[in-house]
Amino acid sequence: MDEREGSGMKVAVSGKGGVGKTTVAGTLARIFSRKGFKVLAIDADPNANLGLTLGVPLDQAKTVIPVSENAALIEEKTGVKPESYGGVFRLSFSVGDVIDRFGVQTLDGVTLLVMGVVRSAGQGCMCPANALVRALIRHLIVRREEVVVLDMEAGTEHLGRRTAEHVNVMLIISDANRKSLETAKNIYALSREMGVEQAFIVGNKVLNPFEEGVIKEYCADNGLFLLTLIPYDEEIRKNDVKGEALDLSKASSGLTAIKTLSERLLSTSLE
């Protein structure tokens, strides 16, 4: 199938840790690629595991240096060493070559870029590493024509750094746990404040009608748009335990729901 470019769909996948956001993000990226889109997957989680979901072998995944920790690249682009806080460094630089140089080719033709995060000098840090990450994410979201799927840092802290400021879809993954739902509500509110065009809740790992009812009632009571529910799937759990990518040719309830989610995203984002 020919690559379909110009989709403009930029999806950030967020949620509390442990709710399955990385599995959803990586599987969506592969499904979009199989549909003929050129897809870029960005791992912006400090616990970088998106590569495993995309089929990158563990030994290879361990060798990938996140952009935020690539000292040579940071110095090349900003003109100073990464640990240079408070000094003068270039704020204007080209990042268009970073994908070609550091992108990792994965299953189904998805290109992976491990971004990493900056945790030093506080939320407002404008250290060289942070400047590079911000410029690169803005370039990838605003200027590139691929479908871009970002696996975000768990929780709400990354929204304070406005990492996902320019995406047009925020998928907020939650299971039926009350703490997960509260985190999802906070992410939803912050996303709307940031001006994200479309923010959706996705209920994941739904075990039974009781949990389905809990998620639906919580979303209704708090004015949250529930896009879909993904049932608990033993096949997905087994793949997560093994650290392997899903076999997209196998029929399972969870995978079917994620495929349906991909169709809904395409219909809402590209209409």
C-alpha angles and dihedrals in degrees: 000000000000117000112260108217134182095049093138090207112145113175126189116196115204142159144121117314115274098025094109101257095143092052091050093045096049095043092049090051091053093046092051090050091051088053088061102263123133102241133198118191117199121198105207094162118107087221091062108201102135090102091064091052088051092052101259108151114247094242091053093043090056091058096055111106113212115238090241089059098041099109095183093051093046092052092045093054102036100030095235138078118269094249092058104117121178093007130114118270138159114282094182118063140132118262099169093106097054096088093052092048102040107018115116119218112228141172118321092011097291114152114220125205117185105211105173122192138263114240103168131099094014136281095305095051114145094185117147094262092052092047090053094047093048093047092047096048091048090050093048094048102037105031107029121083098209124106101263122204117188121197100207132207112273117261129013104296095094091058089062087059088050090230092154096039097126102041117113097209128045114191110196112197120206139162123210094274110119093227090054091049092049090051089048091052091052092048090048092053094046091048091054090048089053090054098248104171097222128019119181137180116225115196109216137188090019106181104186146345090281093060090043089055092048092054094044093048093047092051092047093048093049101040095248121153107235106203100182147329125241114202123226106270123197091202091057091047091052091051091049091051091051093043092235136135119257119261099240091197092066119091114232134150096245095046091048089053092050090050089052089049090055090055092049091050091051092049094048097040102039102036 
